[in-house]
Amino acid sequence: MSYVNPAIRPQFDSMPAQLREHILQMNIRLDTMADLMGCLERIVAQEQNG
């Protein structure tokens, strides 16, 4: 089960619903903005690598 720290929840909630769902399905812990940015970078890299 993924976890999003309440401190970064507003930023998380501002993302498109499909992206939020994808992140939640990754089963990761997001404690900081750096964690969230790293997660987004992983998603972009996966998309680019097909």
Secondary structure, DSSP 8 states (H G I E B T S, - for coil): --EE-TTTHHHHHTS-HHHHHHHHHT--EE-SHHHHHHHHHHHHHHHHT-
